[in-house]
Amino acid sequence: MRTLSRVVKLLSNNSNFIARGIRTSQASIMAPIKVGEELPNVDLFEGNPDGKVNTKTAFGKGKHVIVAVVGAFTPTCENQHMPTFVADFDKIKAKGVDSINCVSVNDPFVMEAFGKKFDPSGKVRCLADTCGTFTKAVDLELDVTAILGRVCSKRYAMVVQDGKVTGLNVEDDSSKATCTRGEDIMSLL
């Protein structure tokens, strides 16, 4: 109890606050991005390492859906998750959505191949979070090192309006797609 009160005092006396959590010279407490918060300003990649897509530029104006998958070509992502956004594309766009984007901690070549496989028409934009910078910044990392050999993203579906999160569903179990499919995002639009 004494330690907790010292931590609370330390944090309350420190003026170096950040949007999602509290940073001090001695502690960093993060929490996943929430509705109402701005997206972080980072670069994702499309197609190749030269294809930078800045989040502020891409999602700063208009309404956008960002869908994160644990890994391209993993069974749930490939068979149960991303195909629902292609199937529901017209319904989602009819709700005023400017773009649907799939993000994964993968390289841009893998994401391009993944997009061509599940969406040959190119309706859903596939973006690589090569070093997990975006995933870390929104604090939605999933450590699957024992299975996939790296830290990936949790499975989520996010609605962004003019650079701010207006809706977010995150799977409790990222091996399943139960609240982050195309039909699930409709209630967030």
N, C-alpha and C positions, 0 to 999 in steps of 0.2 A: 504494500500500500504506500509505503514511504517513497519507493522508487517511482511509482506511478505519479504521485503528486509532484516529484521533482521534474519528471518529463513534461507534465502539463504546464508547470511553471516555466520551464525552459522554452517550450513552444509558444506559450502565450506572450512571453517577453521578447521573442524574436520577430523582427519585422520582415524577414525575407520569405514571404509566402509565395506559392505558385498556385496555378489554377486548380489542379487536381491533387491536392495533398499539401504537405508542408515540408519545406526544405530548410534545414538549418545547417550550420557548419558541422554539427555533430550527428544529425539524423536526417533521413529521407523517408517519408511515409507517402506512398503513392496509392491511388485508388483508380479503378477503371474510369475512363471518360464517361460523363453523364449527359443526359439531355440538358440542353442549354449552354453547354460548353463549346468553345471553338475548337475546330480541328487543328492539330499541330501543323506547322509549316515544314514539310519535308519533301524530298524527292522520291518518287516511285519510278519504275521503268517499264516501258512498253516496247515489246518486240526485240530490242537489243540494248546493250549497255549505253548507247548514245541516245536512246529514246526517253529522256527525262520527262517526267510528268510531275509538276509541282502541285502539291495538294491545295495550296492557296489559290493558284491559278485555275486548276481544274474544278474545284468544288466551292470556290469563293462566291460565285453568283449562281442563282437558280437552285433547283431541287435535284438531288442526286441520291442514288442508293449505292451503298458500299457493302459488299458481301465478302466476308473473309472465310476462306477455307483453310483447313489444317494443312493440306498438301495437295497439289495438283496430282491427279491420277490415283489418289487414294480412293478406296471403294465408295465410301459415303459421299465424298465430294463429287466424284465422277458420276455416280449412278442415282443418288437420291437428293442431292442438294442443288448443284448448278443447273441441271436440266429443267428444274422448276422455274427458273428465271427466264429461260428461253420460252418455255410453254406459256408463262404468264406475262411475257414481255408487253404485249399490246394492252392488257389490263393495267399494268403498272404505268406505262407511258400515258394512258388515258387519265391518270390521276395527276398529271402535270409534271411528271418526272423527266428531267432532261437527259440523264444517263444512268445506266446500270453498270456497276464496276465490280469485278471480282479481284480481290487482293489476296496474295499468299506470300509467305516467306519462301521464295523460290527465286531462281534466276529468270531473266526475261525470256530466254529461249524456251524454257520449260513452260512458262505461262502462255507464250504464244502458241505452242503446240497443244496445250490443254484447251485453250480457247477454240482452236480449229477443230478439235475432236468433239467437244460438247456443243459448240455453237458455230457451225460452218458459215452461217450467214453474217457473223460478226456483230450481232446485236449487243452482246455483253462485252464490255472492254475488260481485258485481262491485264492486270498490273502486277509487277513483281516488286516486292518489298525485300530487296536482295539481302540486306544486312539486318532486317527486322527493325529498322529505325522507326517506321510508322507504328508497328505493332507495339514496340516498347513505349513510344510516346503516348499511345492511347491506353497503355497498361493492360493489354489483353493477350499477354504471352501465355503459351502452353508448352511446358517442358516435356517433350516426347523424345528426349535424347535416347532413351533405352530402346525405343521402337523405330524411330525415323532418323536418329543420329543428330538431331538438332532441336533447338527451340523453335516452335512454330507459333502460329496464331490460334487463339481460340476461335471456334466457329461462331460468327455473329452476322447480323444484318442490321445496318445502320441507315437512317435517313438523315441527310444533311441539307439544310436550307440556308443559302447565303453564307456558307462556311461554319454554321453552327449545327450541332447535333439536335435534331428534333424528334428522333425516335431511335430506339436501340433494343434489340433482342439478342441475348447471349445464351448459348446453349449451356446448360449445367453439365452435360456430358457431351464433349465435342466429337465423340465417335458416332453421334446420332444427329439427325436433322429433324427436330420436332417443332421449333419455334422460329426458324430462320429461313424457311423456304419462300418461294415466290408468293404463295397464297398467304403466308404469315405476315409478310411485309405490308400487305394491303391495309391492315388495321393501323399501321403506323403512318400512313400517308395522309 
